Amino acid sequence: MTFALIEVEAMAKKAARGAGYGWGMAEEAAKATRALCAVGLDGVAALAAALTSVDGKNLSEVRPSTLSGDWRGETGALCPVSTGAALSDSVQIWAKEGKRITNINVPVLLVPFAMNAARHHGQTVTLTWGGSQVVTDGSSVDVSLDHEYKENEIADMATVRVGGQLTSPSASHFRSAPAADDWKTLCDLAQRTYAPDTEESRRKGAGAGLTDND
């Protein structure tokens, strides 16, 4: 089954909220998911893996505690959404020397934030982890993934720097065809944001209520 990118974004936002993000960060996660799908990467699988890893955790412990030096989490792998948001917001700080990010979960989710950084700084940005590399000018990406790449991987080290050459920009995509299990993960998390069904809600018109007109 395929979904329009606006559908992916809407589901991703509710799923991120259901996993514990505030609405602002949930919107960042949703935009990142849509952006990955738009460049032909599996954003739904990446977000499903990222949300599963942080579900039930204290999010303040899986984001960078400072903008200086190498970035690492207080406990466990860094969250790519929180880390990515910090990355795009602080490009003027790290642009000269680049940034090293240690122990980062689902590093491919950093790609949309590297795109944001490139747009804000007006130059290309290169993101690398393991044997994978992505170069972006803010609108297009040149993706070279390691042959053993998986959406749910954890990278011991990711680096981001200003510069890099786009040689084979990816094509634009307008729909996503996620795996059923990954889509279900987002749906299950999104379900947490819905108000529970009660007798009062049914009396006020949610569903058929107490009257069967069929």
BALOBA-1460 file (C-alpha; in Angstrom, 3 decimals):
// residues 214
<rec num="1" residu="m" x="0.000" y="0.000" z="0.000"/>
<rec num="2" residu="t" x="1.259" y="3.484" z="-0.786"/>
<rec num="3" residu="f" x="0.593" y="6.783" z="0.948"/>
<rec num="4" residu="a" x="0.802" y="10.394" z="-0.156"/>
<rec num="5" residu="l" x="3.564" y="12.257" z="1.636"/>
<rec num="6" residu="i" x="1.037" y="14.469" z="3.411"/>
<rec num="7" residu="e" x="-0.502" y="11.296" z="4.891"/>
<rec num="8" residu="v" x="2.922" y="10.093" z="5.998"/>
<rec num="9" residu="e" x="3.636" y="13.439" z="7.645"/>
<rec num="10" residu="a" x="0.316" y="13.482" z="9.507"/>
<rec num="11" residu="m" x="0.753" y="9.947" z="10.823"/>
<rec num="12" residu="a" x="4.384" y="10.571" z="11.766"/>
<rec num="13" residu="k" x="3.441" y="13.642" z="13.814"/>
<rec num="14" residu="k" x="0.821" y="11.764" z="15.840"/>
<rec num="15" residu="a" x="3.122" y="8.777" z="16.288"/>
<rec num="16" residu="a" x="5.956" y="10.960" z="17.587"/>
<rec num="17" residu="r" x="3.567" y="12.630" z="20.012"/>
<rec num="18" residu="g" x="2.365" y="9.213" z="21.141"/>
<rec num="19" residu="a" x="5.970" y="8.170" z="21.811"/>
<rec num="20" residu="g" x="6.432" y="11.081" z="24.201"/>
<rec num="21" residu="y" x="7.640" y="14.052" z="22.149"/>
<rec num="22" residu="g" x="6.018" y="17.437" z="22.614"/>
<rec num="23" residu="w" x="3.984" y="18.665" z="19.670"/>
<rec num="24" residu="g" x="6.808" y="20.935" z="18.475"/>
<rec num="25" residu="m" x="9.364" y="18.143" z="18.302"/>
<rec num="26" residu="a" x="6.718" y="15.801" z="16.911"/>
<rec num="27" residu="e" x="6.313" y="18.220" z="14.019"/>
<rec num="28" residu="e" x="10.082" y="18.152" z="13.456"/>
<rec num="29" residu="a" x="9.964" y="14.338" z="13.362"/>
<rec num="30" residu="a" x="7.078" y="14.420" z="10.894"/>
<rec num="31" residu="k" x="8.790" y="16.840" z="8.532"/>
<rec num="32" residu="a" x="11.981" y="14.778" z="8.686"/>
<rec num="33" residu="t" x="10.074" y="11.601" z="7.865"/>
<rec num="34" residu="r" x="8.378" y="13.236" z="4.897"/>
<rec num="35" residu="a" x="11.675" y="14.673" z="3.650"/>
<rec num="36" residu="l" x="13.338" y="11.254" z="3.722"/>
<rec num="37" residu="c" x="10.490" y="9.722" z="1.742"/>
<rec num="38" residu="a" x="10.651" y="12.596" z="-0.742"/>
<rec num="39" residu="v" x="14.279" y="11.759" z="-1.611"/>
<rec num="40" residu="g" x="13.576" y="8.045" z="-1.936"/>
<rec num="41" residu="l" x="14.658" y="6.837" z="1.509"/>
<rec num="42" residu="d" x="12.415" y="4.841" z="3.833"/>
<rec num="43" residu="g" x="11.421" y="7.530" z="6.285"/>
<rec num="44" residu="v" x="8.631" y="5.461" z="7.831"/>
<rec num="45" residu="a" x="11.006" y="2.609" z="8.731"/>
<rec num="46" residu="a" x="13.530" y="5.088" z="10.123"/>
<rec num="47" residu="l" x="10.991" y="6.874" z="12.300"/>
<rec num="48" residu="a" x="9.430" y="3.615" z="13.484"/>
<rec num="49" residu="a" x="12.860" y="2.440" z="14.643"/>
<rec num="50" residu="a" x="13.691" y="5.777" z="16.266"/>
<rec num="51" residu="l" x="10.398" y="6.021" z="18.151"/>
<rec num="52" residu="t" x="10.590" y="2.423" z="19.315"/>
<rec num="53" residu="s" x="14.041" y="3.115" z="20.770"/>
<rec num="54" residu="v" x="12.952" y="6.202" z="22.771"/>
<rec num="55" residu="d" x="9.470" y="5.079" z="23.788"/>
<rec num="56" residu="g" x="9.207" y="5.235" z="27.568"/>
<rec num="57" residu="k" x="12.569" y="6.968" z="28.027"/>
<rec num="58" residu="n" x="13.400" y="10.352" z="29.493"/>
<rec num="59" residu="l" x="13.989" y="12.307" z="26.281"/>
<rec num="60" residu="s" x="16.287" y="14.785" z="28.017"/>
<rec num="61" residu="e" x="18.817" y="11.969" z="28.445"/>
<rec num="62" residu="v" x="19.006" y="11.090" z="24.732"/>
<rec num="63" residu="r" x="19.690" y="14.527" z="23.282"/>
<rec num="64" residu="p" x="22.931" y="16.545" z="23.253"/>
<rec num="65" residu="s" x="23.522" y="18.186" z="26.621"/>
<rec num="66" residu="t" x="25.699" y="20.936" z="25.130"/>
<rec num="67" residu="l" x="26.343" y="22.419" z="21.690"/>
<rec num="68" residu="s" x="30.134" y="22.421" z="22.163"/>
<rec num="69" residu="g" x="32.529" y="19.528" z="21.553"/>
<rec num="70" residu="d" x="31.456" y="16.054" z="20.469"/>
<rec num="71" residu="w" x="27.805" y="15.281" z="21.034"/>
<rec num="72" residu="r" x="26.747" y="12.287" z="23.100"/>
<rec num="73" residu="g" x="23.751" y="11.276" z="25.149"/>
<rec num="74" residu="e" x="23.716" y="11.088" z="28.929"/>
<rec num="75" residu="t" x="22.489" y="7.497" z="28.774"/>
<rec num="76" residu="g" x="22.395" y="5.289" z="25.687"/>
<rec num="77" residu="a" x="22.228" y="6.267" z="22.041"/>
<rec num="78" residu="l" x="21.284" y="9.785" z="21.010"/>
<rec num="79" residu="c" x="17.817" y="10.421" z="19.604"/>
<rec num="80" residu="p" x="18.177" y="11.476" z="15.924"/>
<rec num="81" residu="v" x="15.190" y="13.838" z="16.040"/>
<rec num="82" residu="s" x="16.368" y="15.874" z="19.027"/>
<rec num="83" residu="t" x="19.960" y="15.717" z="17.796"/>
<rec num="84" residu="g" x="18.953" y="16.681" z="14.274"/>
<rec num="85" residu="a" x="16.974" y="19.688" z="15.462"/>
<rec num="86" residu="a" x="19.990" y="20.886" z="17.447"/>
<rec num="87" residu="l" x="22.204" y="20.284" z="14.429"/>
<rec num="88" residu="s" x="20.186" y="22.429" z="12.028"/>
<rec num="89" residu="d" x="19.681" y="25.197" z="14.620"/>
<rec num="90" residu="s" x="23.400" y="25.477" z="15.466"/>
<rec num="91" residu="v" x="24.992" y="25.330" z="12.013"/>
<rec num="92" residu="q" x="26.632" y="28.736" z="12.494"/>
<rec num="93" residu="i" x="28.416" y="27.305" z="15.557"/>
<rec num="94" residu="w" x="29.805" y="24.132" z="13.979"/>
<rec num="95" residu="a" x="30.147" y="25.266" z="10.354"/>
<rec num="96" residu="k" x="33.865" y="26.034" z="10.589"/>
<rec num="97" residu="e" x="35.099" y="22.814" z="12.198"/>
<rec num="98" residu="g" x="32.224" y="20.417" z="11.648"/>
<rec num="99" residu="k" x="30.516" y="18.297" z="14.268"/>
<rec num="100" residu="r" x="31.130" y="14.764" z="15.546"/>
<rec num="101" residu="i" x="28.165" y="12.881" z="16.972"/>
<rec num="102" residu="t" x="28.847" y="9.725" z="18.960"/>
<rec num="103" residu="n" x="26.494" y="6.804" z="19.492"/>
<rec num="104" residu="i" x="23.615" y="8.068" z="17.343"/>
<rec num="105" residu="n" x="20.490" y="5.998" z="16.790"/>
<rec num="106" residu="v" x="19.021" y="5.761" z="13.241"/>
<rec num="107" residu="p" x="21.562" y="8.200" z="11.734"/>
<rec num="108" residu="v" x="19.692" y="8.411" z="8.419"/>
<rec num="109" residu="l" x="17.132" y="10.588" z="10.230"/>
<rec num="110" residu="l" x="19.837" y="13.246" z="10.458"/>
<rec num="111" residu="v" x="19.643" y="13.719" z="6.669"/>
<rec num="112" residu="p" x="16.654" y="16.121" z="6.647"/>
<rec num="113" residu="f" x="18.283" y="18.211" z="9.365"/>
<rec num="114" residu="a" x="21.526" y="18.339" z="7.378"/>
<rec num="115" residu="m" x="19.362" y="19.599" z="4.510"/>
<rec num="116" residu="n" x="18.003" y="22.328" z="6.776"/>
<rec num="117" residu="a" x="21.536" y="23.256" z="7.811"/>
<rec num="118" residu="a" x="22.615" y="23.533" z="4.172"/>
<rec num="119" residu="r" x="19.695" y="25.836" z="3.410"/>
<rec num="120" residu="h" x="20.369" y="28.023" z="6.446"/>
<rec num="121" residu="h" x="24.094" y="28.262" z="5.744"/>
<rec num="122" residu="g" x="23.852" y="28.577" z="1.974"/>
<rec num="123" residu="q" x="26.437" y="25.858" z="1.301"/>
<rec num="124" residu="t" x="26.456" y="22.115" z="0.776"/>
<rec num="125" residu="v" x="26.693" y="19.884" z="3.841"/>
<rec num="126" residu="t" x="28.120" y="16.360" z="4.021"/>
<rec num="127" residu="l" x="26.889" y="13.792" z="6.549"/>
<rec num="128" residu="t" x="28.761" y="10.509" z="7.027"/>
<rec num="129" residu="w" x="28.362" y="7.474" z="9.266"/>
<rec num="130" residu="g" x="29.894" y="4.032" z="8.896"/>
<rec num="131" residu="g" x="30.308" y="3.450" z="5.168"/>
<rec num="132" residu="s" x="27.443" y="5.789" z="4.231"/>
<rec num="133" residu="q" x="27.616" y="9.355" z="2.977"/>
<rec num="134" residu="v" x="24.988" y="11.942" z="2.065"/>
<rec num="135" residu="v" x="25.766" y="15.294" z="0.452"/>
<rec num="136" residu="t" x="23.032" y="17.921" z="0.266"/>
<rec num="137" residu="d" x="22.567" y="21.462" z="-0.953"/>
<rec num="138" residu="g" x="19.347" y="21.833" z="1.009"/>
<rec num="139" residu="s" x="16.950" y="20.719" z="-1.697"/>
<rec num="140" residu="s" x="18.667" y="17.736" z="-3.334"/>
<rec num="141" residu="v" x="20.697" y="14.890" z="-1.863"/>
<rec num="142" residu="d" x="23.421" y="12.641" z="-3.225"/>
<rec num="143" residu="v" x="23.122" y="9.401" z="-1.276"/>
<rec num="144" residu="s" x="25.723" y="6.648" z="-1.041"/>
<rec num="145" residu="l" x="24.686" y="4.013" z="1.498"/>
<rec num="146" residu="d" x="26.828" y="1.195" z="2.809"/>
<rec num="147" residu="h" x="25.744" y="-2.155" z="1.350"/>
<rec num="148" residu="e" x="24.919" y="-3.356" z="4.887"/>
<rec num="149" residu="y" x="22.903" y="-0.238" z="5.729"/>
<rec num="150" residu="k" x="19.729" y="-0.722" z="7.764"/>
<rec num="151" residu="e" x="17.220" y="1.935" z="8.826"/>
<rec num="152" residu="n" x="17.364" y="0.843" z="12.469"/>
<rec num="153" residu="e" x="21.145" y="0.860" z="12.867"/>
<rec num="154" residu="i" x="23.096" y="2.702" z="15.546"/>
<rec num="155" residu="a" x="26.263" y="4.490" z="14.437"/>
<rec num="156" residu="d" x="29.240" y="4.700" z="16.775"/>
<rec num="157" residu="m" x="30.140" y="7.966" z="15.082"/>
<rec num="158" residu="a" x="28.522" y="10.343" z="12.612"/>
<rec num="159" residu="t" x="30.208" y="13.473" z="11.273"/>
<rec num="160" residu="v" x="28.756" y="16.566" z="9.669"/>
<rec num="161" residu="r" x="30.738" y="19.202" z="7.821"/>
<rec num="162" residu="v" x="30.155" y="22.087" z="5.462"/>
<rec num="163" residu="g" x="31.148" y="21.326" z="1.861"/>
<rec num="164" residu="g" x="30.886" y="18.433" z="-0.533"/>
<rec num="165" residu="q" x="29.928" y="17.862" z="-4.159"/>
<rec num="166" residu="l" x="26.621" y="16.547" z="-5.450"/>
<rec num="167" residu="t" x="27.345" y="14.270" z="-8.407"/>
<rec num="168" residu="s" x="24.166" y="12.162" z="-8.612"/>
<rec num="169" residu="p" x="21.235" y="13.958" z="-6.973"/>
<rec num="170" residu="s" x="18.345" y="11.644" z="-6.119"/>
<rec num="171" residu="a" x="15.007" y="11.879" z="-7.894"/>
<rec num="172" residu="s" x="11.980" y="13.370" z="-6.152"/>
<rec num="173" residu="h" x="9.282" y="11.036" z="-4.835"/>
<rec num="174" residu="f" x="5.681" y="11.925" z="-4.074"/>
<rec num="175" residu="r" x="4.408" y="8.753" z="-2.430"/>
<rec num="176" residu="s" x="5.772" y="6.265" z="0.096"/>
<rec num="177" residu="a" x="5.339" y="2.487" z="0.182"/>
<rec num="178" residu="p" x="6.312" y="1.532" z="3.740"/>
<rec num="179" residu="a" x="6.410" y="-2.008" z="5.071"/>
<rec num="180" residu="a" x="3.171" y="-2.967" z="6.806"/>
<rec num="181" residu="d" x="4.912" y="-3.591" z="10.144"/>
<rec num="182" residu="d" x="6.550" y="-0.153" z="10.140"/>
<rec num="183" residu="w" x="3.285" y="1.593" z="9.295"/>
<rec num="184" residu="k" x="1.535" y="-0.356" z="12.057"/>
<rec num="185" residu="t" x="4.170" y="0.787" z="14.543"/>
<rec num="186" residu="l" x="3.350" y="4.410" z="13.723"/>
<rec num="187" residu="c" x="-0.392" y="3.713" z="13.864"/>
<rec num="188" residu="d" x="-0.113" y="2.049" z="17.272"/>
<rec num="189" residu="l" x="1.848" y="4.987" z="18.693"/>
<rec num="190" residu="a" x="-0.539" y="7.490" z="17.111"/>
<rec num="191" residu="q" x="-3.455" y="5.686" z="18.758"/>
<rec num="192" residu="r" x="-2.217" y="6.969" z="22.119"/>
<rec num="193" residu="t" x="-3.100" y="10.520" z="21.101"/>
<rec num="194" residu="y" x="-6.765" y="9.732" z="20.558"/>
<rec num="195" residu="a" x="-9.299" y="10.360" z="23.302"/>
<rec num="196" residu="p" x="-10.712" y="7.149" z="24.777"/>
<rec num="197" residu="d" x="-14.230" y="6.195" z="23.746"/>
<rec num="198" residu="t" x="-16.711" y="6.846" z="26.586"/>
<rec num="199" residu="e" x="-20.468" y="6.788" z="27.090"/>
<rec num="200" residu="e" x="-20.452" y="10.600" z="27.165"/>
<rec num="201" residu="s" x="-18.514" y="10.898" z="23.888"/>
<rec num="202" residu="r" x="-20.941" y="8.477" z="22.235"/>
<rec num="203" residu="r" x="-23.947" y="10.474" z="23.459"/>
<rec num="204" residu="k" x="-22.361" y="13.625" z="21.969"/>
<rec num="205" residu="g" x="-22.114" y="12.051" z="18.545"/>
<rec num="206" residu="a" x="-18.907" y="10.025" z="18.357"/>
<rec num="207" residu="g" x="-19.873" y="7.063" z="16.188"/>
<rec num="208" residu="a" x="-23.396" y="5.657" z="16.100"/>
<rec num="209" residu="g" x="-23.945" y="6.391" z="19.775"/>
<rec num="210" residu="l" x="-26.773" y="4.603" z="21.551"/>
<rec num="211" residu="t" x="-29.134" y="4.627" z="18.578"/>
<rec num="212" residu="d" x="-28.923" y="2.117" z="15.754"/>
<rec num="213" residu="n" x="-30.561" y="3.641" z="12.684"/>
<rec num="214" residu="d" x="-29.794" y="0.756" z="10.334"/>
